[in-house]
Amino acid sequence: MDQFFTSEEEPFRVGDSNLHLFLNHPYRLDCGFIFLCMGGEAVISTDVLVHPIRVNSKVTLFPGTIFTLLEASEDFQVRFLTFSHALFEESNYRLGTSFIGFIKENPVYHMSGDQATLF
């Protein structure tokens, strides 16, 4: 789980993972979490909503979200960015509550291959 934690000295982290630490273990996120599915398939739960994940699915989760990896194929792999609660608060102030609300209600976006490459 340490690979996902942020600190004052390190307000964001980037890496690759299969997210198996979250498999069938609901976890309330202390930080923000964005990931892009690079391979395989999975099913996740965000708060009480269930979402299928496939290659090029982008998932955006905010601090306080209850996240669970419900299912994952053997080749499931993501590239992730986590960001501190303080960094989230700063962006929340700049982006506004309607935008943040929209993202919270629609955390999964299935991108085309070109969109994923740009992302």
N, C-alpha and C positions, 0 to 999 in steps of 0.2 A: 504494500500500500504506500510505502514511502516514496515511490517514484512519482506519485500523483500529488503529494503535499507541497504546498507553497509556504513561503516564510517572508518576513520583511526584507531579508537579504536577497531572496529569490522569489519575486512576486509572480512569476510564471515559469512553467516547465513544459518542455516539448519532448516527445518520445514516441516509441512504438510499443504496442502491447496487444495481448490477446484478451485482456480484461477479465481473465479467469478468477482474479481475486474477488470480483463482484458476483460470480456465478452462484445463484440461489441464495445470496446474502444481501438483503436490502441495506443500503447505506445512505445516510443523509449527508449530502455533499457539503463540506465546509468551504469549498472553493468553486469557481466556475469550471466547466469542463466542456471542451469542444473536441469532437473526434470525427475522423473521416474513415469509413470502412475501406480498407485497401484489399481485402480478400475474404472470401467465405461469406457466411450468412449468420445472422443471430436474431434473437427476439429479446427486446429489452422492455423494462417497465420504468416509467417516469411518473412518480407519485402513484396514481392508480391507472394510468393509461398504458396500454401495451402497443409496441411498435415493432414491425418487422424491419430488419436492417440487412442491406445487401451492399455489394460493391458500389462505391460512390455515394453512399448515404452519408450525409453530414448531420451530426447530432450536436445541439447546443443546449447545455444544461446550466442553470444558475445555482448559486449557493442556496442551500436549503432544500433542494430537490432530493427526493428519495429515489435512488437509482438502483436497479437490479438487473443483472444479466440473467435472463430466464433460460435461454438456450443459446448454444453457439456451435457451429460446425468446427471440425478439427482444424481447418485452415483459416478460421476467423482471425483477422488481424486489423488493427486500427493504428492510425497516426493521430496523436492527441496533443492538445494544448490545454493545460490547466492554468487558471489565473486566480489570484488572491481575492478575497472578499473586498478588500480595500480598492483594488483595481476595478472590480465590478461596480462598486459604489460610484467611483469616478465616472465610468462609462455610462452608468445608469442616469446620472445627473445630466450628462451631455446628450444622451439619446432620447430621453423622455420615457414616461411610463407607458404610453400607448405602444411604442415599438417593443419595449421589453415585455409587455403583456402579450403581444402577438407572438414573439419568439417562445415565451413560456408555454403558450397554448399550442404551438406548432414546433416542437423541438426537433423533429426529423424532417429533412429535406432530401429527396432523392435527386441527385444532380446527374447531368449528362457527363460523359467522359471528358469533354472539353471543359465544362465547368469545374469538374474535379481537378483537372490539371492546373487550371488557373488558381483554384483555391489552395 
